[in-house]
Amino acid sequence: MALSISAAVLLGIIVVVLVKGGHVRVGSAATCALFGFTLAATGLAPTINNGLASLAGLIASL
């Protein structure tokens, strides 16, 4: 749980920096966020979570 909250905060900060820097438009960032919420409601969400957890474990073991 702490990992997912930390990842969400980190990704939120990155999005804010990219929008403020003019690299990404607000509409594109909102579209990606809405796609993420939609994807989280599908049956693919557990697979994505497991993949991200495995990736986090791999990075932590380095």
mmCIF file of the N, C-alpha and C atoms, coordinates in Angstrom:
data_MODEL
# 
_entry.id   MODEL 
# 
loop_
_atom_site.group_PDB 
_atom_site.id 
_atom_site.type_symbol 
_atom_site.label_atom_id 
_atom_site.label_alt_id 
_atom_site.label_comp_id 
_atom_site.label_asym_id 
_atom_site.label_entity_id 
_atom_site.label_seq_id 
_atom_site.pdbx_PDB_ins_code 
_atom_site.Cartn_x 
_atom_site.Cartn_y 
_atom_site.Cartn_z 
_atom_site.occupancy 
_atom_site.B_iso_or_equiv 
_atom_site.pdbx_formal_charge 
_atom_site.auth_seq_id 
_atom_site.auth_comp_id 
_atom_site.auth_asym_id 
_atom_site.auth_atom_id 
_atom_site.pdbx_PDB_model_num 
ATOM 1   N N  . MET A 1 1  ? 0.824   -1.194 0.000   1.00 0.00 ? 1  MET A N  1 
ATOM 2   C CA . MET A 1 1  ? 0.000   0.000  0.000   1.00 0.00 ? 1  MET A CA 1 
ATOM 3   C C  . MET A 1 1  ? 0.866   1.255  0.000   1.00 0.00 ? 1  MET A C  1 
ATOM 4   N N  . ALA A 1 2  ? 1.915   1.271  0.809   1.00 0.00 ? 2  ALA A N  1 
ATOM 5   C CA . ALA A 1 2  ? 2.781   2.446  0.871   1.00 0.00 ? 2  ALA A CA 1 
ATOM 6   C C  . ALA A 1 2  ? 3.488   2.676  -0.459  1.00 0.00 ? 2  ALA A C  1 
ATOM 7   N N  . LEU A 1 3  ? 3.803   1.585  -1.153  1.00 0.00 ? 3  LEU A N  1 
ATOM 8   C CA . LEU A 1 3  ? 4.464   1.715  -2.451  1.00 0.00 ? 3  LEU A CA 1 
ATOM 9   C C  . LEU A 1 3  ? 3.534   2.352  -3.470  1.00 0.00 ? 3  LEU A C  1 
ATOM 10  N N  . SER A 1 4  ? 2.275   1.964  -3.490  1.00 0.00 ? 4  SER A N  1 
ATOM 11  C CA . SER A 1 4  ? 1.344   2.527  -4.468  1.00 0.00 ? 4  SER A CA 1 
ATOM 12  C C  . SER A 1 4  ? 1.063   4.000  -4.178  1.00 0.00 ? 4  SER A C  1 
ATOM 13  N N  . ILE A 1 5  ? 1.014   4.370  -2.903  1.00 0.00 ? 5  ILE A N  1 
ATOM 14  C CA . ILE A 1 5  ? 0.800   5.776  -2.557  1.00 0.00 ? 5  ILE A CA 1 
ATOM 15  C C  . ILE A 1 5  ? 2.026   6.599  -2.948  1.00 0.00 ? 5  ILE A C  1 
ATOM 16  N N  . SER A 1 6  ? 3.207   6.076  -2.673  1.00 0.00 ? 6  SER A N  1 
ATOM 17  C CA . SER A 1 6  ? 4.438   6.771  -3.044  1.00 0.00 ? 6  SER A CA 1 
ATOM 18  C C  . SER A 1 6  ? 4.553   6.920  -4.556  1.00 0.00 ? 6  SER A C  1 
ATOM 19  N N  . ALA A 1 7  ? 4.205   5.876  -5.289  1.00 0.00 ? 7  ALA A N  1 
ATOM 20  C CA . ALA A 1 7  ? 4.263   5.929  -6.748  1.00 0.00 ? 7  ALA A CA 1 
ATOM 21  C C  . ALA A 1 7  ? 3.263   6.943  -7.283  1.00 0.00 ? 7  ALA A C  1 
ATOM 22  N N  . ALA A 1 8  ? 2.069   6.991  -6.701  1.00 0.00 ? 8  ALA A N  1 
ATOM 23  C CA . ALA A 1 8  ? 1.062   7.947  -7.156  1.00 0.00 ? 8  ALA A CA 1 
ATOM 24  C C  . ALA A 1 8  ? 1.505   9.383  -6.896  1.00 0.00 ? 8  ALA A C  1 
ATOM 25  N N  . VAL A 1 9  ? 2.098   9.623  -5.743  1.00 0.00 ? 9  VAL A N  1 
ATOM 26  C CA . VAL A 1 9  ? 2.587   10.969 -5.424  1.00 0.00 ? 9  VAL A CA 1 
ATOM 27  C C  . VAL A 1 9  ? 3.727   11.354 -6.358  1.00 0.00 ? 9  VAL A C  1 
ATOM 28  N N  . LEU A 1 10 ? 4.659   10.439 -6.585  1.00 0.00 ? 10 LEU A N  1 
ATOM 29  C CA . LEU A 1 10 ? 5.779   10.711 -7.480  1.00 0.00 ? 10 LEU A CA 1 
ATOM 30  C C  . LEU A 1 10 ? 5.296   11.000 -8.903  1.00 0.00 ? 10 LEU A C  1 
ATOM 31  N N  . LEU A 1 11 ? 4.380   10.183 -9.404  1.00 0.00 ? 11 LEU A N  1 
ATOM 32  C CA . LEU A 1 11 ? 3.851   10.415 -10.749 1.00 0.00 ? 11 LEU A CA 1 
ATOM 33  C C  . LEU A 1 11 ? 3.068   11.722 -10.820 1.00 0.00 ? 11 LEU A C  1 
ATOM 34  N N  . GLY A 1 12 ? 2.345   12.059 -9.760  1.00 0.00 ? 12 GLY A N  1 
ATOM 35  C CA . GLY A 1 12 ? 1.633   13.336 -9.724  1.00 0.00 ? 12 GLY A CA 1 
ATOM 36  C C  . GLY A 1 12 ? 2.583   14.519 -9.788  1.00 0.00 ? 12 GLY A C  1 
ATOM 37  N N  . ILE A 1 13 ? 3.685   14.436 -9.062  1.00 0.00 ? 13 ILE A N  1 
ATOM 38  C CA . ILE A 1 13 ? 4.682   15.512 -9.089  1.00 0.00 ? 13 ILE A CA 1 
ATOM 39  C C  . ILE A 1 13 ? 5.307   15.626 -10.474 1.00 0.00 ? 13 ILE A C  1 
ATOM 40  N N  . ILE A 1 14 ? 5.598   14.498 -11.093 1.00 0.00 ? 14 ILE A N  1 
ATOM 41  C CA . ILE A 1 14 ? 6.177   14.516 -12.439 1.00 0.00 ? 14 ILE A CA 1 
ATOM 42  C C  . ILE A 1 14 ? 5.218   15.159 -13.430 1.00 0.00 ? 14 ILE A C  1 
ATOM 43  N N  . VAL A 1 15 ? 3.945   14.818 -13.342 1.00 0.00 ? 15 VAL A N  1 
ATOM 44  C CA . VAL A 1 15 ? 2.951   15.404 -14.251 1.00 0.00 ? 15 VAL A CA 1 
ATOM 45  C C  . VAL A 1 15 ? 2.863   16.909 -14.051 1.00 0.00 ? 15 VAL A C  1 
ATOM 46  N N  . VAL A 1 16 ? 2.843   17.366 -12.817 1.00 0.00 ? 16 VAL A N  1 
ATOM 47  C CA . VAL A 1 16 ? 2.774   18.804 -12.548 1.00 0.00 ? 16 VAL A CA 1 
ATOM 48  C C  . VAL A 1 16 ? 3.994   19.517 -13.126 1.00 0.00 ? 16 VAL A C  1 
ATOM 49  N N  . VAL A 1 17 ? 5.168   18.940 -12.930 1.00 0.00 ? 17 VAL A N  1 
ATOM 50  C CA . VAL A 1 17 ? 6.392   19.552 -13.460 1.00 0.00 ? 17 VAL A CA 1 
ATOM 51  C C  . VAL A 1 17 ? 6.355   19.600 -14.983 1.00 0.00 ? 17 VAL A C  1 
ATOM 52  N N  . LEU A 1 18 ? 5.908   18.522 -15.618 1.00 0.00 ? 18 LEU A N  1 
ATOM 53  C CA . LEU A 1 18 ? 5.856   18.501 -17.083 1.00 0.00 ? 18 LEU A CA 1 
ATOM 54  C C  . LEU A 1 18 ? 4.831   19.482 -17.632 1.00 0.00 ? 18 LEU A C  1 
ATOM 55  N N  . VAL A 1 19 ? 3.700   19.623 -16.951 1.00 0.00 ? 19 VAL A N  1 
ATOM 56  C CA . VAL A 1 19 ? 2.683   20.578 -17.398 1.00 0.00 ? 19 VAL A CA 1 
ATOM 57  C C  . VAL A 1 19 ? 3.176   22.003 -17.196 1.00 0.00 ? 19 VAL A C  1 
ATOM 58  N N  . LYS A 1 20 ? 3.755   22.285 -16.028 1.00 0.00 ? 20 LYS A N  1 
ATOM 59  C CA . LYS A 1 20 ? 4.268   23.628 -15.749 1.00 0.00 ? 20 LYS A CA 1 
ATOM 60  C C  . LYS A 1 20 ? 5.400   24.002 -16.698 1.00 0.00 ? 20 LYS A C  1 
ATOM 61  N N  . GLY A 1 21 ? 6.237   23.030 -17.071 1.00 0.00 ? 21 GLY A N  1 
ATOM 62  C CA . GLY A 1 21 ? 7.357   23.283 -17.961 1.00 0.00 ? 21 GLY A CA 1 
ATOM 63  C C  . GLY A 1 21 ? 6.947   23.417 -19.416 1.00 0.00 ? 21 GLY A C  1 
ATOM 64  N N  . GLY A 1 22 ? 5.702   23.134 -19.725 1.00 0.00 ? 22 GLY A N  1 
ATOM 65  C CA . GLY A 1 22 ? 5.216   23.260 -21.081 1.00 0.00 ? 22 GLY A CA 1 
ATOM 66  C C  . GLY A 1 22 ? 5.517   22.068 -21.967 1.00 0.00 ? 22 GLY A C  1 
ATOM 67  N N  . HIS A 1 23 ? 5.989   20.976 -21.393 1.00 0.00 ? 23 HIS A N  1 
ATOM 68  C CA . HIS A 1 23 ? 6.310   19.785 -22.182 1.00 0.00 ? 23 HIS A CA 1 
ATOM 69  C C  . HIS A 1 23 ? 5.069   18.973 -22.510 1.00 0.00 ? 23 HIS A C  1 
ATOM 70  N N  . VAL A 1 24 ? 4.066   19.044 -21.640 1.00 0.00 ? 24 VAL A N  1 
ATOM 71  C CA . VAL A 1 24 ? 2.821   18.305 -21.821 1.00 0.00 ? 24 VAL A CA 1 
ATOM 72  C C  . VAL A 1 24 ? 1.668   19.280 -21.606 1.00 0.00 ? 24 VAL A C  1 
ATOM 73  N N  . ARG A 1 25 ? 0.676   19.205 -22.467 1.00 0.00 ? 25 ARG A N  1 
ATOM 74  C CA . ARG A 1 25 ? -0.495  20.071 -22.306 1.00 0.00 ? 25 ARG A CA 1 
ATOM 75  C C  . ARG A 1 25 ? -1.442  19.480 -21.267 1.00 0.00 ? 25 ARG A C  1 
ATOM 76  N N  . VAL A 1 26 ? -2.239  20.334 -20.682 1.00 0.00 ? 26 VAL A N  1 
ATOM 77  C CA . VAL A 1 26 ? -3.169  19.910 -19.626 1.00 0.00 ? 26 VAL A CA 1 
ATOM 78  C C  . VAL A 1 26 ? -4.164  18.886 -20.174 1.00 0.00 ? 26 VAL A C  1 
ATOM 79  N N  . GLY A 1 27 ? -4.640  19.083 -21.387 1.00 0.00 ? 27 GLY A N  1 
ATOM 80  C CA . GLY A 1 27 ? -5.595  18.151 -21.984 1.00 0.00 ? 27 GLY A CA 1 
ATOM 81  C C  . GLY A 1 27 ? -5.008  16.761 -22.153 1.00 0.00 ? 27 GLY A C  1 
ATOM 82  N N  . SER A 1 28 ? -3.757  16.694 -22.574 1.00 0.00 ? 28 SER A N  1 
ATOM 83  C CA . SER A 1 28 ? -3.098  15.390 -22.735 1.00 0.00 ? 28 SER A CA 1 
ATOM 84  C C  . SER A 1 28 ? -2.911  14.705 -21.381 1.00 0.00 ? 28 SER A C  1 
ATOM 85  N N  . ALA A 1 29 ? -2.525  15.464 -20.381 1.00 0.00 ? 29 ALA A N  1 
ATOM 86  C CA . ALA A 1 29 ? -2.348  14.891 -19.044 1.00 0.00 ? 29 ALA A CA 1 
ATOM 87  C C  . ALA A 1 29 ? -3.683  14.393 -18.490 1.00 0.00 ? 29 ALA A C  1 
ATOM 88  N N  . ALA A 1 30 ? -4.753  15.156 -18.703 1.00 0.00 ? 30 ALA A N  1 
ATOM 89  C CA . ALA A 1 30 ? -6.078  14.739 -18.226 1.00 0.00 ? 30 ALA A CA 1 
ATOM 90  C C  . ALA A 1 30 ? -6.552  13.491 -18.961 1.00 0.00 ? 30 ALA A C  1 
ATOM 91  N N  . THR A 1 31 ? -6.290  13.418 -20.261 1.00 0.00 ? 31 THR A N  1 
ATOM 92  C CA . THR A 1 31 ? -6.677  12.237 -21.033 1.00 0.00 ? 31 THR A CA 1 
ATOM 93  C C  . THR A 1 31 ? -5.954  11.000 -20.535 1.00 0.00 ? 31 THR A C  1 
ATOM 94  N N  . CYS A 1 32 ? -4.672  11.114 -20.263 1.00 0.00 ? 32 CYS A N  1 
ATOM 95  C CA . CYS A 1 32 ? -3.903  9.977  -19.733 1.00 0.00 ? 32 CYS A CA 1 
ATOM 96  C C  . CYS A 1 32 ? -4.422  9.556  -18.357 1.00 0.00 ? 32 CYS A C  1 
ATOM 97  N N  . ALA A 1 33 ? -4.760  10.523 -17.520 1.00 0.00 ? 33 ALA A N  1 
ATOM 98  C CA . ALA A 1 33 ? -5.288  10.204 -16.193 1.00 0.00 ? 33 ALA A CA 1 
ATOM 99  C C  . ALA A 1 33 ? -6.629  9.481  -16.305 1.00 0.00 ? 33 ALA A C  1 
ATOM 100 N N  . LEU A 1 34 ? -7.498  9.963  -17.172 1.00 0.00 ? 34 LEU A N  1 
ATOM 101 C CA . LEU A 1 34 ? -8.799  9.310  -17.349 1.00 0.00 ? 34 LEU A CA 1 
ATOM 102 C C  . LEU A 1 34 ? -8.627  7.905  -17.920 1.00 0.00 ? 34 LEU A C  1 
ATOM 103 N N  . PHE A 1 35 ? -7.680  7.735  -18.831 1.00 0.00 ? 35 PHE A N  1 
ATOM 104 C CA . PHE A 1 35 ? -7.410  6.394  -19.357 1.00 0.00 ? 35 PHE A CA 1 
ATOM 105 C C  . PHE A 1 35 ? -6.927  5.475  -18.238 1.00 0.00 ? 35 PHE A C  1 
ATOM 106 N N  . GLY A 1 36 ? -6.104  5.991  -17.350 1.00 0.00 ? 36 GLY A N  1 
ATOM 107 C CA . GLY A 1 36 ? -5.628  5.189  -16.227 1.00 0.00 ? 36 GLY A CA 1 
ATOM 108 C C  . GLY A 1 36 ? -6.755  4.754  -15.305 1.00 0.00 ? 36 GLY A C  1 
ATOM 109 N N  . PHE A 1 37 ? -7.678  5.674  -15.024 1.00 0.00 ? 37 PHE A N  1 
ATOM 110 C CA . PHE A 1 37 ? -8.819  5.316  -14.183 1.00 0.00 ? 37 PHE A CA 1 
ATOM 111 C C  . PHE A 1 37 ? -9.699  4.279  -14.868 1.00 0.00 ? 37 PHE A C  1 
ATOM 112 N N  . THR A 1 38 ? -9.880  4.426  -16.180 1.00 0.00 ? 38 THR A N  1 
ATOM 113 C CA . THR A 1 38 ? -10.682 3.462  -16.927 1.00 0.00 ? 38 THR A CA 1 
ATOM 114 C C  . THR A 1 38 ? -10.000 2.103  -16.949 1.00 0.00 ? 38 THR A C  1 
ATOM 115 N N  . LEU A 1 39 ? -8.693  2.089  -17.161 1.00 0.00 ? 39 LEU A N  1 
ATOM 116 C CA . LEU A 1 39 ? -7.940  0.839  -17.189 1.00 0.00 ? 39 LEU A CA 1 
ATOM 117 C C  . LEU A 1 39 ? -7.975  0.146  -15.831 1.00 0.00 ? 39 LEU A C  1 
ATOM 118 N N  . ALA A 1 40 ? -7.989  0.919  -14.763 1.00 0.00 ? 40 ALA A N  1 
ATOM 119 C CA . ALA A 1 40 ? -8.026  0.337  -13.410 1.00 0.00 ? 40 ALA A CA 1 
ATOM 120 C C  . ALA A 1 40 ? -9.330  -0.396 -13.138 1.00 0.00 ? 40 ALA A C  1 
ATOM 121 N N  . ALA A 1 41 ? -10.375 -0.070 -13.881 1.00 0.00 ? 41 ALA A N  1 
ATOM 122 C CA . ALA A 1 41 ? -11.670 -0.711 -13.672 1.00 0.00 ? 41 ALA A CA 1 
ATOM 123 C C  . ALA A 1 41 ? -11.832 -1.984 -14.497 1.00 0.00 ? 41 ALA A C  1 
ATOM 124 N N  . THR A 1 42 ? -10.843 -2.327 -15.305 1.00 0.00 ? 42 THR A N  1 
ATOM 125 C CA . THR A 1 42 ? -10.948 -3.514 -16.151 1.00 0.00 ? 42 THR A CA 1 
ATOM 126 C C  . THR A 1 42 ? -10.359 -4.733 -15.453 1.00 0.00 ? 42 THR A C  1 
ATOM 127 N N  . GLY A 1 43 ? -10.485 -5.863 -16.103 1.00 0.00 ? 43 GLY A N  1 
ATOM 128 C CA . GLY A 1 43 ? -9.925  -7.102 -15.573 1.00 0.00 ? 43 GLY A CA 1 
ATOM 129 C C  . GLY A 1 43 ? -8.414  -7.167 -15.706 1.00 0.00 ? 43 GLY A C  1 
ATOM 130 N N  . LEU A 1 44 ? -7.832  -6.242 -16.447 1.00 0.00 ? 44 LEU A N  1 
ATOM 131 C CA . LEU A 1 44 ? -6.391  -6.213 -16.645 1.00 0.00 ? 44 LEU A CA 1 
ATOM 132 C C  . LEU A 1 44 ? -5.656  -5.557 -15.469 1.00 0.00 ? 44 LEU A C  1 
ATOM 133 N N  . ALA A 1 45 ? -6.378  -4.891 -14.593 1.00 0.00 ? 45 ALA A N  1 
ATOM 134 C CA . ALA A 1 45 ? -5.769  -4.159 -13.477 1.00 0.00 ? 45 ALA A CA 1 
ATOM 135 C C  . ALA A 1 45 ? -4.908  -5.041 -12.570 1.00 0.00 ? 45 ALA A C  1 
ATOM 136 N N  . PRO A 1 46 ? -5.355  -6.242 -12.168 1.00 0.00 ? 46 PRO A N  1 
ATOM 137 C CA . PRO A 1 46 ? -4.499  -7.069 -11.304 1.00 0.00 ? 46 PRO A CA 1 
ATOM 138 C C  . PRO A 1 46 ? -3.181  -7.469 -11.987 1.00 0.00 ? 46 PRO A C  1 
ATOM 139 N N  . THR A 1 47 ? -3.237  -7.729 -13.277 1.00 0.00 ? 47 THR A N  1 
ATOM 140 C CA . THR A 1 47 ? -2.022  -8.089 -14.009 1.00 0.00 ? 47 THR A CA 1 
ATOM 141 C C  . THR A 1 47 ? -1.046  -6.924 -14.041 1.00 0.00 ? 47 THR A C  1 
ATOM 142 N N  . ILE A 1 48 ? -1.565  -5.734 -14.273 1.00 0.00 ? 48 ILE A N  1 
ATOM 143 C CA . ILE A 1 48 ? -0.721  -4.539 -14.291 1.00 0.00 ? 48 ILE A CA 1 
ATOM 144 C C  . ILE A 1 48 ? -0.129  -4.298 -12.909 1.00 0.00 ? 48 ILE A C  1 
ATOM 145 N N  . ASN A 1 49 ? -0.932  -4.450 -11.868 1.00 0.00 ? 49 ASN A N  1 
ATOM 146 C CA . ASN A 1 49 ? -0.440  -4.281 -10.492 1.00 0.00 ? 49 ASN A CA 1 
ATOM 147 C C  . ASN A 1 49 ? 0.666   -5.277 -10.176 1.00 0.00 ? 49 ASN A C  1 
ATOM 148 N N  . ASN A 1 50 ? 0.475   -6.529 -10.568 1.00 0.00 ? 50 ASN A N  1 
ATOM 149 C CA . ASN A 1 50 ? 1.496   -7.553 -10.311 1.00 0.00 ? 50 ASN A CA 1 
ATOM 150 C C  . ASN A 1 50 ? 2.780   -7.231 -11.066 1.00 0.00 ? 50 ASN A C  1 
ATOM 151 N N  . GLY A 1 51 ? 2.649   -6.770 -12.300 1.00 0.00 ? 51 GLY A N  1 
ATOM 152 C CA . GLY A 1 51 ? 3.828   -6.409 -13.077 1.00 0.00 ? 51 GLY A CA 1 
ATOM 153 C C  . GLY A 1 51 ? 4.585   -5.249 -12.461 1.00 0.00 ? 51 GLY A C  1 
ATOM 154 N N  . LEU A 1 52 ? 3.845   -4.229 -12.003 1.00 0.00 ? 52 LEU A N  1 
ATOM 155 C CA . LEU A 1 52 ? 4.483   -3.082 -11.362 1.00 0.00 ? 52 LEU A CA 1 
ATOM 156 C C  . LEU A 1 52 ? 5.131   -3.467 -10.031 1.00 0.00 ? 52 LEU A C  1 
ATOM 157 N N  . ALA A 1 53 ? 4.466   -4.360 -9.293  1.00 0.00 ? 53 ALA A N  1 
ATOM 158 C CA . ALA A 1 53 ? 5.047   -4.823 -8.026  1.00 0.00 ? 53 ALA A CA 1 
ATOM 159 C C  . ALA A 1 53 ? 6.324   -5.615 -8.275  1.00 0.00 ? 53 ALA A C  1 
ATOM 160 N N  . SER A 1 54 ? 6.340   -6.425 -9.318  1.00 0.00 ? 54 SER A N  1 
ATOM 161 C CA . SER A 1 54 ? 7.549   -7.175 -9.662  1.00 0.00 ? 54 SER A CA 1 
ATOM 162 C C  . SER A 1 54 ? 8.667   -6.237 -10.077 1.00 0.00 ? 54 SER A C  1 
ATOM 163 N N  . LEU A 1 55 ? 8.334   -5.220 -10.855 1.00 0.00 ? 55 LEU A N  1 
ATOM 164 C CA . LEU A 1 55 ? 9.331   -4.243 -11.274 1.00 0.00 ? 55 LEU A CA 1 
ATOM 165 C C  . LEU A 1 55 ? 9.890   -3.488 -10.066 1.00 0.00 ? 55 LEU A C  1 
ATOM 166 N N  . ALA A 1 56 ? 9.020   -3.103 -9.137  1.00 0.00 ? 56 ALA A N  1 
ATOM 167 C CA . ALA A 1 56 ? 9.473   -2.409 -7.926  1.00 0.00 ? 56 ALA A CA 1 
ATOM 168 C C  . ALA A 1 56 ? 10.385  -3.314 -7.091  1.00 0.00 ? 56 ALA A C  1 
ATOM 169 N N  . GLY A 1 57 ? 10.040  -4.603 -7.010  1.00 0.00 ? 57 GLY A N  1 
ATOM 170 C CA . GLY A 1 57 ? 10.886  -5.545 -6.277  1.00 0.00 ? 57 GLY A CA 1 
ATOM 171 C C  . GLY A 1 57 ? 12.240  -5.721 -6.937  1.00 0.00 ? 57 GLY A C  1 
ATOM 172 N N  . LEU A 1 58 ? 12.255  -5.730 -8.263  1.00 0.00 ? 58 LEU A N  1 
ATOM 173 C CA . LEU A 1 58 ? 13.510  -5.848 -8.988  1.00 0.00 ? 58 LEU A CA 1 
ATOM 174 C C  . LEU A 1 58 ? 14.385  -4.619 -8.760  1.00 0.00 ? 58 LEU A C  1 
ATOM 175 N N  . ILE A 1 59 ? 13.780  -3.451 -8.820  1.00 0.00 ? 59 ILE A N  1 
ATOM 176 C CA . ILE A 1 59 ? 14.540  -2.220 -8.581  1.00 0.00 ? 59 ILE A CA 1 
ATOM 177 C C  . ILE A 1 59 ? 15.047  -2.166 -7.143  1.00 0.00 ? 59 ILE A C  1 
ATOM 178 N N  . ALA A 1 60 ? 14.224  -2.596 -6.188  1.00 0.00 ? 60 ALA A N  1 
ATOM 179 C CA . ALA A 1 60 ? 14.629  -2.572 -4.782  1.00 0.00 ? 60 ALA A CA 1 
ATOM 180 C C  . ALA A 1 60 ? 15.784  -3.539 -4.504  1.00 0.00 ? 60 ALA A C  1 
ATOM 181 N N  . SER A 1 61 ? 15.831  -4.635 -5.272  1.00 0.00 ? 61 SER A N  1 
ATOM 182 C CA . SER A 1 61 ? 16.893  -5.624 -5.028  1.00 0.00 ? 61 SER A CA 1 
ATOM 183 C C  . SER A 1 61 ? 18.234  -5.187 -5.592  1.00 0.00 ? 61 SER A C  1 
ATOM 184 N N  . LEU A 1 62 ? 18.226  -4.157 -6.434  1.00 0.00 ? 62 LEU A N  1 
ATOM 185 C CA . LEU A 1 62 ? 19.491  -3.669 -7.007  1.00 0.00 ? 62 LEU A CA 1 
ATOM 186 C C  . LEU A 1 62 ? 20.155  -2.847 -5.982  1.00 0.00 ? 62 LEU A C  1 
# 
